[in-house]
Amino acid sequence: MSGVSDSEHEYTVGAIARLVGISVRTLHHYDHVGLVVPSGRTGAGYRVYDDVDVERLHQVLTYRQLGFSLEQIATLLDDPTVDAMAHLRDQHELLTDRIDRLRRMVAAVEDMMNAKKKGIQLTAAEQAEIFGDDWPGEEYAAEAEERWGDTDAWQQSRQRTGAYSKGDWQEVKADTDALEARLAEAMAAGVAPGSPEANALAEEHRASINRFYDCSHDMQVNLAQMYLADPRFTEHYDERAAGLAQYVRDVIVANADQQH
């Protein structure tokens, strides 16, 4: 079955999921919160999307890629004073700005690649360039060394990251942002801690830590507890989505419990 109804340009949820490349669960969530609501029904009563619905869906996905929350996107798209062309112009401008930043970052990475060939170590200032102005930098590094400097994990982390290039750190940042976005989406969609989908996210999180040091499930749980105990971590997650720090902790703990 193609998922296309007898009426021209009407698509089922499954067809749109395959066409656009997102999950059926995400489409159901967008429908539930009123962000992208299928506008038609088949003779059998199944809800279907038309071309206008798909256009709105693409606008939503574009704004999501640009870092907007679902609430912000709903406000933007439902503003009666802004038409579809205005949204496209705004998205074009935002995407162009992002492309310009990425081009500058590529140039910086190329400079660092050349520097690395000469044995030049990535500095804290250069790392701050990647992670942004709010990255704790040397202050947090000094605190971390004081707390964990005598542990095997710290030594392992120092050994592994000592060889990282600026490109490596950029990849870490991009992967971390993508994982946090997926965790926020899962929380918004009501994915329960301990479910297969949540457990897969917990394992992705553990794999991200394994880039720095060997992280057992018990160590991961200790790290997750710190997301709530340390206000800096809590603020970091909750700035992306309110309650995300608690949700990430619960997802990690539930997955670890099932491994024991």
C-alpha positions as CSV (number, residue, x, y, z in Angstrom):
1,M,0.0,0.0,0.0
2,S,1.3,3.4,-0.9
3,G,-0.6,5.3,1.8
4,V,-2.0,7.7,-0.8
5,S,-5.9,7.9,-0.7
6,D,-8.1,7.9,-3.7
7,S,-8.4,11.6,-3.5
8,E,-5.5,13.5,-5.2
9,H,-2.6,14.4,-2.9
10,E,-3.9,13.0,0.3
11,Y,-1.6,10.9,2.4
12,T,-1.8,8.7,5.5
13,V,0.3,9.2,8.6
14,G,2.6,6.3,7.5
15,A,3.0,7.7,4.0
16,I,4.0,11.1,5.4
17,A,6.4,9.6,7.9
18,R,8.2,7.8,5.1
19,L,8.1,10.7,2.7
20,V,9.5,13.3,5.2
21,G,11.7,10.9,7.2
22,I,10.3,11.3,10.7
23,S,8.5,8.8,13.0
24,V,4.8,8.2,13.1
25,R,5.0,8.9,16.9
26,T,6.3,12.4,16.1
27,L,3.5,13.0,13.7
28,H,0.9,11.9,16.2
29,H,2.5,14.2,18.8
30,Y,2.4,17.2,16.4
31,D,-1.3,16.3,15.8
32,H,-2.0,16.0,19.5
33,V,-0.6,19.4,20.3
34,G,-2.3,21.0,17.3
35,L,0.9,21.9,15.5
36,V,0.3,19.9,12.3
37,V,-3.2,18.5,12.2
38,P,-4.3,16.3,9.2
39,S,-7.1,18.1,7.5
40,G,-9.0,15.2,5.8
41,R,-10.4,11.8,6.3
42,T,-10.7,8.7,4.1
43,G,-13.9,6.9,3.6
44,A,-12.8,4.5,6.3
45,G,-12.3,7.3,8.7
46,Y,-8.5,7.4,8.7
47,R,-7.0,10.9,9.0
48,V,-5.0,12.1,6.0
49,Y,-2.7,15.0,5.1
50,D,-3.0,17.2,2.1
51,D,-0.3,19.3,0.4
52,V,-1.0,22.3,2.6
53,D,-0.5,20.1,5.7
54,V,2.8,18.9,4.4
55,E,4.0,22.4,3.7
56,R,3.2,23.3,7.3
57,L,5.1,20.2,8.4
58,H,8.2,21.2,6.5
59,Q,8.0,24.7,8.1
60,V,7.8,23.1,11.5
61,L,10.8,20.8,10.8
62,T,12.8,23.7,9.4
63,Y,12.2,25.8,12.5
64,R,13.1,22.7,14.7
65,Q,16.4,22.4,12.9
66,L,17.0,26.1,13.6
67,G,16.5,25.4,17.4
68,F,13.0,26.7,18.0
69,S,10.8,25.0,20.6
70,L,7.4,23.6,19.6
71,E,5.7,26.3,21.5
72,Q,7.7,29.0,19.7
73,I,6.9,27.4,16.3
74,A,3.2,27.3,17.1
75,T,3.2,31.0,18.0
76,L,5.1,31.8,14.7
77,L,3.0,29.7,12.4
78,D,-0.3,30.7,13.9
79,D,0.4,34.4,13.9
80,P,-2.5,35.8,11.7
81,T,-0.4,38.8,10.7
82,V,2.3,36.7,9.0
83,D,1.7,34.9,5.7
84,A,3.4,31.8,4.3
85,M,5.8,33.8,2.2
86,A,7.0,35.8,5.2
87,H,7.8,32.5,7.0
88,L,9.8,31.3,4.0
89,R,11.7,34.6,3.9
90,D,12.5,34.4,7.6
91,Q,13.6,30.8,7.3
92,H,15.7,31.6,4.3
93,E,17.5,34.4,6.3
94,L,18.0,32.2,9.3
95,L,19.4,29.3,7.2
96,T,21.7,31.6,5.3
97,D,23.1,32.9,8.6
98,R,23.7,29.4,9.7
99,I,25.4,28.5,6.5
100,D,27.7,31.5,6.9
101,R,28.5,30.4,10.4
102,L,29.2,26.9,9.2
103,R,31.5,28.2,6.5
104,R,33.5,30.2,9.1
105,M,33.7,27.1,11.2
106,V,35.0,25.0,8.3
107,A,37.7,27.6,7.8
108,A,38.6,27.5,11.5
109,V,38.7,23.7,11.5
110,E,41.0,23.7,8.4
111,D,43.3,26.1,10.3
112,M,43.3,23.8,13.3
113,M,44.0,20.8,11.1
114,N,47.1,22.6,9.8
115,A,48.0,23.6,13.3
116,K,47.6,20.0,14.6
117,K,50.0,18.7,12.0
118,K,52.5,21.0,13.7
119,G,51.7,19.6,17.1
120,I,49.8,22.5,18.4
121,Q,47.3,21.6,21.2
122,L,43.8,23.0,21.2
123,T,43.5,25.7,23.8
124,A,40.7,26.5,26.2
125,A,39.9,29.6,24.2
126,E,39.6,27.6,21.0
127,Q,37.3,25.1,22.7
128,A,35.2,28.0,23.9
129,E,34.9,29.2,20.3
130,I,33.2,25.9,19.5
131,F,31.0,25.5,22.6
132,G,29.9,29.1,22.9
133,D,30.3,32.0,25.3
134,D,28.5,30.2,28.1
135,W,31.0,27.2,28.2
136,P,32.7,27.2,31.6
137,G,36.1,26.6,30.0
138,E,39.2,26.6,32.3
139,E,37.1,27.3,35.4
140,Y,35.1,24.1,35.0
141,A,38.2,22.1,33.8
142,A,40.1,23.1,37.0
143,E,37.1,22.1,39.2
144,A,36.7,18.8,37.4
145,E,40.4,18.0,37.8
146,E,40.2,18.8,41.6
147,R,37.2,16.5,42.0
148,W,38.2,13.6,39.8
149,G,41.9,14.1,38.9
150,D,43.0,11.0,40.7
151,T,40.4,8.7,39.1
152,D,41.0,6.2,36.2
153,A,38.2,7.9,34.3
154,W,39.8,11.3,34.5
155,Q,43.2,9.9,33.3
156,Q,41.4,8.1,30.5
157,S,39.5,11.2,29.5
158,R,42.7,13.3,29.4
159,Q,44.4,10.7,27.3
160,R,41.6,10.4,24.8
161,T,40.8,14.1,24.4
162,G,44.4,15.1,24.3
163,A,44.5,14.0,20.7
164,Y,41.2,15.7,19.8
165,S,41.3,18.3,17.0
166,K,39.0,21.2,16.8
167,G,37.0,19.1,14.2
168,D,36.7,16.3,16.8
169,W,35.3,18.7,19.4
170,Q,32.9,20.2,16.8
171,E,31.6,16.7,16.1
172,V,31.2,16.0,19.9
173,K,29.2,19.3,20.2
174,A,27.0,18.5,17.2
175,D,26.3,14.9,18.4
176,T,25.5,16.1,21.9
177,D,23.1,18.8,20.6
178,A,21.3,16.2,18.4
179,L,21.0,13.7,21.3
180,E,19.6,16.4,23.6
181,A,17.1,17.4,20.9
182,R,15.9,13.8,20.6
183,L,15.6,13.4,24.4
184,A,13.5,16.6,24.5
185,E,11.3,15.3,21.6
186,A,10.9,12.0,23.5
187,M,9.9,13.7,26.7
188,A,7.4,15.9,24.8
189,A,6.0,12.9,23.0
190,G,5.4,11.0,26.3
191,V,8.0,8.3,25.8
192,A,8.2,6.5,29.1
193,P,11.5,5.8,30.9
194,G,12.2,2.1,30.7
195,S,10.5,1.7,27.3
196,P,12.5,0.4,24.4
197,E,12.7,3.8,22.7
198,A,13.8,5.5,26.0
199,N,16.4,2.7,26.6
200,A,17.9,3.3,23.2
201,L,18.3,7.0,24.0
202,A,19.9,6.0,27.3
203,E,22.4,3.8,25.5
204,E,23.1,6.6,23.0
205,H,23.9,8.9,26.0
206,R,26.2,6.2,27.5
207,A,28.0,5.8,24.1
208,S,28.6,9.6,24.1
209,I,30.3,9.3,27.5
210,N,32.3,6.4,26.3
211,R,34.1,8.8,23.9
212,F,35.8,10.2,26.9
213,Y,36.1,7.2,29.3
214,D,34.7,3.7,29.8
215,C,31.3,4.3,31.3
216,S,29.4,1.5,33.0
217,H,25.7,1.8,33.7
218,D,26.4,2.5,37.4
219,M,28.8,5.3,36.4
220,Q,26.2,6.7,34.0
221,V,23.6,6.7,36.8
222,N,26.0,8.7,39.1
223,L,26.4,11.2,36.2
224,A,22.7,11.4,35.8
225,Q,22.2,12.1,39.5
226,M,24.6,15.0,39.1
227,Y,22.4,16.5,36.4
228,L,19.9,17.3,39.2
229,A,22.4,17.9,42.0
230,D,24.5,20.5,40.1
231,P,22.4,23.5,39.2
232,R,24.6,24.2,36.2
233,F,23.7,20.9,34.6
234,T,20.0,21.3,35.5
235,E,19.9,24.7,33.9
236,H,21.6,23.5,30.8
237,Y,19.1,20.7,30.2
238,D,16.0,22.7,31.3
239,E,16.9,25.6,29.0
240,R,16.3,23.2,26.1
241,A,13.0,22.0,27.6
242,A,11.5,22.5,31.1
243,G,11.9,19.3,33.1
244,L,14.5,17.7,30.7
245,A,17.2,17.2,33.4
246,Q,14.7,15.1,35.5
247,Y,13.6,13.2,32.4
248,V,17.1,12.4,31.3
249,R,18.0,11.2,34.8
250,D,14.8,9.0,34.9
251,V,15.6,7.5,31.5
252,I,19.1,6.6,32.4
253,V,18.2,5.1,35.8
254,A,15.3,3.0,34.3
255,N,17.6,1.6,31.6
256,A,20.3,0.8,34.1
257,D,17.9,-1.0,36.4
258,Q,16.9,-3.2,33.5
259,Q,20.5,-4.1,32.9
260,H,21.0,-5.5,36.5
